[in-house]
Amino acid sequence: MTARRTAAGGDGPAAAAARVTGCAVRGERRLSAALAEVTLDDGRPVMVKRGDEPAVRAEEAGLRWLAAAGAVRVPHVHGRDRHWLVTARVPDGRPTPGTALRFGRELAALHAAGAPAFGAPPPGGPVDARIGLAPMRNVPGTDWPRWYAEHRVLPYLRRAVDAGTVRPAEAAVVERLCERLPELAGPAEPPARLHGDLWNGNVLWDGEHAWLIDPAAHGGHRETDLAMLHLFGCPYLEHVLDGYQRAAPLADGWRDRVGLHQLFPLLVHAVLFGRGYAEQALAAARAAVAE
């Protein structure tokens, strides 16, 4: 870690942390081109993340909205400027069966905090947000199957077809799935307060609790967050699900709908990372339509 004190001028993670927190900076440690750990002069570590203005604004609004539920732990937001977001650093730790069970209960409480509509952005968050490096529009809707098709599946399918990642003839199975969503979606549920990008890398553990970072928060169906945990893995996942089910039992048949909810993140990944994810998305669509 660079041992120096930094004032609020200039650019870069250290200067951004100084500007946002109003504290001098003792040093910084670059973790990637867009992320650094910065130590303030009083010894507190903060995380400093760079992005374009909509992404920074969306992430700050999402973290504050998740925190407002008082359910799952999220890092304290020190603030942001146009291109930098500064948050507290999550303590290091390891997951255990007990922390996973607790996380399941807390995730259920987060979802139960609700949202004004499917697709509703967090208060102060932009309509044109991000999920990872991909654009994501938060357009409110009242009917989940129609909203999910129009704003979470078909936009990424079109991008994948335009890029040649999905062949036009292959897209038909996803389009058929979208047409059948009203009968495949299960019982109607109210909009849940979603993390929105709940893969394993966005769940950190301090030994007692899970912490959520890097949200793509919006109003959605609670099974979508759980499907993403299934898709990319999560330590002690069955304990997480046990805690969730004890707190807020899922509707019958939810396991059969996991692939349907995974279609959204799979198509996002197909747009970002190519054909392998497109094949997984097509397989998920075929399986859902066949049921």
Steps between C-alpha positions, in 0.01 A plus 500: 500500500633840408590691815412862431249761599271627228302820487168541325634625168578301186346178381539132585368290788693673778401848388137387456492353851641824641242710316202287594588433866671830577790306654866487408616169357784288630531270198333293231516148362376444146288185463407553134482779247168612650534404868738592781521466876594832657604557861388828652727693730312372806566140393158418359506302173256597225428356158512739205339396171506681167223497241304723269246731658189279451679194640633684806163663563315170462732312734484766770119513481482122504720463808300762688168335401618158614631645826169678563327161527698430819531135397828405332829670575642727230811719522446853628498750214730793574390672180583550135593753239449474127733205440591359844305314769647471850374235744617336820708185467332173601688312776669176395355167602376162384148364447366233734176301499369733771580819313347353184178416687491855637563641153198310367276656765644845435460466124135408549455815710668710232266368233199554728592870533352527152511747214245733341487295179685239299792684343480792743844654553623583849412851615738737325622227267500544122269326257803417286705299749747212473529131579871435504631658181170470313228767482178429690186713473281531807155549344213439745226250424214336691486157334815296570490257204450780246756727670759222526465416132505860376769645725718212623502229232426636152736803509800274564379238254489771229850618591630144486339441159636830365848400617473156342524327838151353459383396153161638389351153472611420855333812639158350429514273808558799727219690331267203552596494866413869531159435345435223752629687806150568643441125533857413606567775754317344795271683740501880482721667760548865601816680384799408717797721585773322302876523516476425130850361436523242776785279388751357746757777442254760627443316830778559754526336843644638824468182707162596651305655214477521124549841336367599159702718264471622137122488466293548185207570729142527376153368566461145374401143577673358807572170324735687262753577776487139619539367146818703457643354822432157349653591166840619620523312827489612861667347807256289700222577255262244648539670838423835337186351346401336828522834681304669223225237498460519877451875478298527178406171332524504123205409279458138396704410193767764555782256426345431158511875428869551580603473134233748396642759741857417397422595141551870578854475646597240241402728213682791664810283515449391141504866398814567704694174467379310199372173366550273801244693703269523200492121484415482871220754449355304209515178701318668790231631263452159336468331840245754622289478184506119512352484850 
